[in-house]
Amino acid sequence: MPLSWKLVIDSANAPVLADFWAAALEYEVEDPSALVGQLLAAGHLGEEAVAEHRGRKTFRGYAAIRHPDDPFDPTSGVGRGRRLLFQDVPEGKAGKNRLHIDVHSEPGGLDALVARLEGLGATRVQEVDRGPAGRWWVMRDPEGNEFCAA
């Protein structure tokens, strides 16, 4: 049986980076506010562990996004499919990513995709042209994590 997994990305501001990637990938930001409320009411979670982002109570230092077509738990908001979890860490990004996301455009739509990603806060780093194999852009998200737009 295949294992369930998620990609975890260290961040300086998890909710803001989750917003960027949700818009970039057309995913949904998970809403854990019902679960947070239940845990607060039961005394299982202290106020220091809670933050508010875009009017929702969230777990401080964490935010996740999920594919809109995948199943999710309505109580926790946690996706049960394609999912990215962002977690705040104290140290800053120190070097090149060893793992990155590739965002694919529709055929002939690379320029429009790159412009849309820039509008969301990404920056272009380098265009790569592999001749018949095609071209793509190495880009950075708002926290400097490299990714490719192809």
Secondary structure, 3 states (H helix, E strand, C coil): CCCCCCEEEEECCHHHHHHHHHHHHCCEECCCHHHHHHHHHCCCCCHHHEEEECCEEEECCEEEEECCCCCECCCCCCECCCEEEEEECCCCCCCCCCCCCEECCCCCCHHHHHHHHHHHCCEEEEEEECHHHCEEEEEECCCCCEEEEC
